């Protein structure tokens, strides 16, 4: 199944390079390329792509607002953020807006393809350095004394915070120095207690309750 992609970047060299790069990847079709967020929204409305690869800093409509509007108006289209540099506040804002993946512009073709396919499958992908910054920013946003939310234990709150930062169960296990089986147990418990179906709902719940944000 071919993955249909729209990309948005205000730098012509980067945009054209990405079109060429993605065009060489099997199973990926670039159906549109935009120089700003508003143009990207028009392309999304026209082509209904599976994923939009969007720069965080663009004129007229930046990556955060573009992401928010895509997710609100086109819930079947996922968003992966591609950036050269972003402050932690912008990264968290993009996560809150519904971005499914985060990559730096020095990511190779394989990494970009993996992020696009993961996003289309409803899974999160966060580049190594960006992941570290998201985790640290999310940690700063959590009160020093972790409170219980809807009956969640302190450890379940911690796991939820890391899910909101884009970590997989394997990465959470490594961060907390526990087994992956233990993480899966915590995830199952917190999903059941909070009435969550998937990780996307978990991220939204984490921000709504102030566990992340």
N, C-alpha and C positions, 0 to 999 in steps of 0.2 A: 504494500500500500504506500503510495507516494505521499510524503509529508509536504503540505503546502505552506509556504512561509512568506510573510511580508517583513521587510526590514526597514528600519528608520534610523538615519544618521545624517547630521547636518554637514559633515565633512565629505565632499564629493569623492576624494581619493579613497577614504575608508569605505564609503558606501559602494562604490564601483568594485573595489577589491573584494568585498563581502559577496556581492552578486556573483562575481567570477568564482570565488572559492566555493560557495554553496552550490553553484551550478555544476561543479565537478564531483560533488558527493552523490553517491547512488541513493535513490529513494527520496531525494529532497528536490522540490521545485520552488524557485523564487517566483511568486506571482505578482510581486510589486515591490518597488523601492521608493522611499519617501525621504525628503530633505528636512522634514520637521514633523511634529506630532499631529498637527491638524491634517496634513496630507496623508499621514499614516492612518488616521481614523477614517478618512475617505476610502482608502484602499481596503481597509478591513471591512467596511460596509459593502464594498463592491465585490470583493473576492471571498469573504468568509474563510480566511486561512485557518490552519490548525494552530500555528504559533506565529507570534510577532517578535522579532529580535529588535529591541529598541535601545537607542542610546539614552543615557540618563539625562544629559544636558543638551537640549535642543531649543531653538527659537520658537516663538508663538505658543507652543504647548510642550512643556518639558516631559521627560520620561515618566515621572511619577504621575502627573495628571493624565498623560496618554494611557498609562497602564490602568489607572482607575476607571477611565472612560471606556476602555476596551472591555474590561472585566464586567462593568455594569451593563453595557449595551450588547455585548457579544460573549456571553458566558461560555460558549463552546470554543472560544479562542484563548489560548494561554499566552503568557508573556515571559520572555527571557530578557533580562537587562544586560546590556553590554556597555562597559564604561572604561575610560582611561583612569579616571580618578573620581572618587565621590566621598564626601564626608559621611560619617556614620549616620547622621540624622537623615540624609537622603536615602541611604541604603535601607534604613528601617522604614522610611516613608514608602519606598517602593514595595517593600515586603507587605506593609499594611494595605497598600493599594491592590495587592493580589499577584505580584510578580512571582513566577514559579521557579525562576532560576536567575543566577547572577554570575557573570563572567567578566574578566578583564579583557581588554582589546588585544592583549598579546596571547590569548588562548589559541591553540592550534585547531586545525580543521576537525580532528577527531573529537576534541573537547566540545567544540561548538555543536557538532552533529549529535553527540551524546546528550548535551543539554537540551537541544531541541526535541529529540525523541523522548527524553524523560519528561519534559514539560507536557508534550502531547499526551503522554500516558498518565498525567496527573501526578507526577513525581517531581521532587525538588532537586535542583543541582546548584551548588554554590562553590565557586572557585576557592582554592585554598586560602589565600590571603583575605579575600572578602568574607569567607566563612569565619575566620578568626575575629575579624572586626565586628561582624554581626553578633557573634557569641558574646564578645566583650561589651558591646553596646547594649545587648539584651540583659546582660548581667547587671550593668549599671542602672538599668531601668527597673529592676526588681528590688523591692524593699529589702533592707539588710535582714530584717526578721521576716522570713517567708511565712505568709499567712495561709490559712486553709481557704480554699474556694470551692463551694458546693460539695464539701465533704472530702476534697482531695487531701492526701497527706503531703507533707513538706517535700518528700522525694518525688511524688507524682507531679507536684507543681514544678519542681526543678526539671523533670523530664519534659513537661509541656513547654517550658520556656525554651529548652533546647530544640524541640520540634519546631517552634515558632521561628527559631534562628536558622532553620533549614537543614538541620543535621539528620542523618539517617539513624536507624537503630544501632548499626555498627559503630558509627561515630559517637553516638551518645554513650554507648558502653565504654568506648575508649576514653571519653572525657570524664566520666564518673568512676572509671576504674572498677567496673562491674561486668558481669557476663552479658552477652547479647540476650540470652534467655531471660535474665532478670529484667532487662529493659523492656522486652516484649510483654512481660507480665505487668509491669507498671503501665505501659501503654494501653493494654487491654482493660486494666482496672479504671484508668482515668477516662477512657473512651466510654465505658459503661456508666460510670458515675455522672459524667457530664452530658451523656446522650449524644455523643459524636459518632459520625459514620466514617470519617476519613481524616487524613492529616490536614487537608485544606480547611475543614471545619474546625480542627484543633487550633490552627493558626489564628483563625478569626476569633475563636473563643478566648485565646490567650490575650489578644489585644483588647477585646471587649471587656475582659475582667481586670485588665491592668497588669497581668502577669508579664506581658511583653508590651513594648510600646515606647 
